[in-house]
Amino acid sequence: MPRAGAVESSRLGVGAADAPRHTLTADEEDAVLAAEIAERQAAIPHLEAAAPERTEALRREIEVLSALADQPT
């Protein structure tokens, strides 16, 4: 009896159904970092009013992201 082929020919395992990932160009990486930095900078005034204890951690995140943005690729 012929098999339908649906299950036995399917890929199995973790990530088997994942689509191939897009590799970012240097310009795309720079854009992502710039957007993350800008988002955190924009959040600081709101956090200072609502949760001042979080602002220092956010400033450290900005420092780390800025250092990554300044690294040559």
N, C-alpha and C positions, 0 to 999 in steps of 0.2 A: 504494500500500500504506500503510495507516495506521501511524503510529509509536506505540510503547508510551508514550512521554512521560516515562519515568523519568529519562533522562540529559539530554535537551534542555531539560527544564523545571526542572532542579535549579539551585540557586544556586551560583555559582562564586566563587572568590577567597578570600583570607585572611579568616578570621572569618565567612565566609558561613553556616556552620552553627552559629555561636555563638548561645546563648540570650540574650535581652535581659538586661542587667545590672541588678541591684537598686541603686538609689540609696539610700545610707544616710541616715537621719535624723540630726539633731544628737545625739539621745540614743544612737543606735546607734554613732555615731562616738566619743562619750565612753566608751561601754562597751568598744569595741575598744581604745582607748588605755589605759584603766584595766587591762584584762586584760593587755596587752603590758607595761605598767609592773610589774604584780604578778608576772608570769612572770619578768621580769628580776631583780626584787628577791629573789624566792625562789631564784634560781640563784646569787646572789652567795656565800652561805656554802659552797655546793658547789664553786664555782670557786676560792674562796680556798684550799681544801684541795688541789684537783686541779691547777689552772692559774692561779696567782695573777697571772700576767702578763695574763690576760684580764679581770680584774675592773675595771681602770680603763676599758677600752673599754666594758664593760657599764654602768658608772656614767655614762659620757658618753651612752650610748644612753638611759638613764633620764632624764637631764637634758633631752635633746632631746624625748623623748616627753612629759615633764612640761610643757615649754614649749608644745608643741602643744596639750596638754590645757587649758592655762590661757588660750589665745587665744579671744576671743569669736567666735561663729559668725555 
